């Protein structure tokens, strides 16, 4: 699949011109008109991207339930905030602006992220109106970056101790982050009534990103009366992806497919 560069003339804040400096979308498109679409954001602690089991495999699963998908290549360390957020916002705008070309519905565009990619998806779901201090072009000025739903898979949500993932915080904000920035990017604090419907799942055994992350975000959604599903599974280490070999936990994808049908995203059957 040929990547679709989000900024063909060069991304804002770019430090070079290698692939890692050039955020892009990899399409997994289905035939048919006005499909729902989901942008897949692999995890990797903001230092790499787990593009196989949290990227390609997830895009193909979405295809299997009737949803077109786009795997996002977003910028990671040595890039710092706000580069990755710029990338996911641009990805949403790009898919929405090219809905007719991709045969997708511009009003049914979601984000799905794992671990640090879940943090990035949660920032997309909560900070879509944030001014990020870079010049805007016509696409940025005219197309909404708000996703229509979010799926957060064992996500990093808080950047505060004791429940954060220290590596994600380090690679996103550096060694001595500004406490105000830590607070601001702890996305349990950023939920509003405008946050889109959200599906969250975690495992109780996660030793890297504690389930308190998903619990905190779900509690914020509840306070603001945003529709959500929350699933905490007993078994499973961090980073299981689809979790095919973990009995019961592997049912998260079926539960999510059911939820996506309820949201009008996935096909029946």
N, C-alpha and C positions, 0 to 999 in steps of 0.2 A: 504494500500500500504506500502510495506516495504521500508524504506529509504535506499538510496545508499550513504554510507559515502564517502565523498570526499577524506579523508585521513584515511583509516582504521587503521593505526598505530598511529594516533594522528595528529591533525592539527598544523601547525607552529603557534607559539605565544599562544597556548592553555593554559588556566589557570586552567583547571580541566578536568574531563571526563564525565560530565553530557551531556544531549542532547544539551544544549545551548553552550557547548564547542566543539561540533562535527558537523560542517557544513555538510549538506546532500542534496541530490536531491530526490524528490518524483515524480516518473514517472507517466505520463498519456499517455500511448502509444496506437497508433492505429495500426490495422492490415494493411499489405501492405508493399511494399518495398520502400526504399529511400524517406520517408516522410520528409518534412521540419519539423524542431523542434524549439520551442521557450522556453527559460528559463524564468519563471515567478518570479518576485521579488516583494513581497508585501511591502507596506509602513509601517510606524510606528515610524517615527522620530528617527531612529537608536536606539530606546530603546525597541521596541517590533515589532512584525510582524502581520499585519492584514491578517491572513492566510485564512480566509473564503471569504470575498467579494472581496479581492484584490489578492487572491491566488487560492484557489480551484475553485471558480466560474469562474475565468479567464481561468484557465487551461481547464475546461470543455467547455467554449466558443470556445477556440482554437480548441479543438477536433471537435466541431460541424462544423468547416469550413475546416476540413481535415488536421489539423496540430497537430503533437504530441507535448506534453508539459512536462515540468519538473518544479515543484515548488521548489524554493530554500529556504532552511533553512540556512540563513547566520547569522554571529555573530553580536550581538548588544551590547549596553552598559551593563556592564562596559568595553567591548572591545572598542578600539579606532582604528582609521586609523593606519595601512593599512589592518586590519584583514578582514573586509567585502570585500574589493577589492580583496584580495587574494582568498576569497571564490568564488566570481563570476568568476574570471579568471579560477580557478580550475574547476568550474562547466562547463564552455565552453569547456575547454580542455578535461574533462572527457566524455562529450557527443560526442565530435568530435572523440576522440580516440576509443570510443565504438560504432561508428556509425553502423557498421554491426550488432552488438548484438542488438541494439535498432531499427534496420530497418529504420534508418534516413540517410539523405544525409549530409555528413560532410561539404559540401559547402553551406548548407542552414540552418544555426543555428543562431537564433536571440535572443535578450533579450527584455523583456517587464517589465517595472517597474512603480510603483505608488509612488508619493510623495518622501519620502526619498529613497524608492526603485527605483524611477526614477532617483534620483541623482546617486545611485549605478550603475544603467544601463548606465547612461551617462558617468560615469568613465570607465566602461567596454568598451564603444564605443570610448573613447578618450585616455585612458592610457594603452592600451593593450601591449605596448612595454616598459612600465615603469619597472625599476628595483626596487623591493620593499624590498630588504635587508634581505631576508631569503634564506636559502639553497634551491637549486633546485634539483628535482629528474628527472628521464628520461622523464616523462610526461611533466614537465615544460620546459625542454630543447628542446623537439622535436615537440610539438604540439602548434599551434597558439591559442592565447586567443582572437583574434579579432572576434567579432560577425559579421555576414553578414548583419544584419540590427538591428535597435533599435526602440522600441516603448516606448515613454516617456509620461506618463499619469499624468497630473498636477504635474510635477516634480519639486523638489528642484534642481536648477541649480547653482545659485550663493550662495556663503557663505558670501558675503559682504552685509553690510547694504546699503540701507534700504529695500532691497527686499528679503533677505534671510529668511529662517525659523529658528529662533534662537534656538529652541529645537534640531533640526537636527544638527546644527553646534556644540552645546554644547555636545551632546552625541557622535558625531564623533570625535571631537578635544579637548574636555575638556573646563574648565572654562576660561582659558587664552591662547587661541590658538596663535601660531606663525603667525604673519601677512603674512609671505611668504607662509605658508601652506594654509592659508585662500585663498590667491590669486591663488595658484597652484590648489586647489581643487574646485575653481569656474570654472566649466567645460565649460562655454562659452569662456574661455581663452584657452582651450585645443583642440578645434576643428582644424583639419587639413584636407587636401585633402584625407587622408586615413580614415577619419571617415566614417562609413557605412551609407547608406540611412536611414533616420529617419522619423518617424511619431510622431508628437507631438499634444497633445490636452490639453486644460485648460478651466476653466470657468472664466468669468469676475467677478463673485461674490465671488471667492475664497478669504476668509478672513485670511487664514493661510499661503498659498504659493501664492503670487501674480502672475498674468499671465505674468508679466515682465520676470519671469524666462524662460518660454517657448519662449517668444519673443526674448530674448537675445541669446538663443541657436540657434533659427531659423536664426537670423541675421548672426551669425557666420557661420552656414552651407551655407548660401547664399554667403557670402564673399569668401568661399573656394570652391564654385560650387559643393557642395555635394547635391544630390537629397533629397528633403524633402517634407512632407505635414505638414501644420500647421492649427489647428482648435481651435478657441477661441469661446466658447459657452456663450451666455448671462447668462443663468440660471444655478444654481447648487452650493451647498456649497462644501467645501473641503471634499475629501474622499468618493465620491459617487460611486466609482467602476463602474459597468456597467450602473448605473443610470437609472434603469428600469422604475422608476416612474416619471422621469423628461422629459417631452415632449421636443422634439428637441435635447436636450443634449444627450438623450439616443441613438441618431443616430450615436454617435461617433464610436460604434462598427461596424456598417454597413460601415461607411466610411473607417475604418481601414481594414475591410475584403476586401473591394474593392482595397485598396492600397496593401494589402498583395497578392492579385491575380496578380496585376500589377508587383509585385516583383518576381512572380513565386513561392510564398510560399503556398497560400491557393488554395483549389480546386474550380472549377467553380460551379455555381449553389447555 
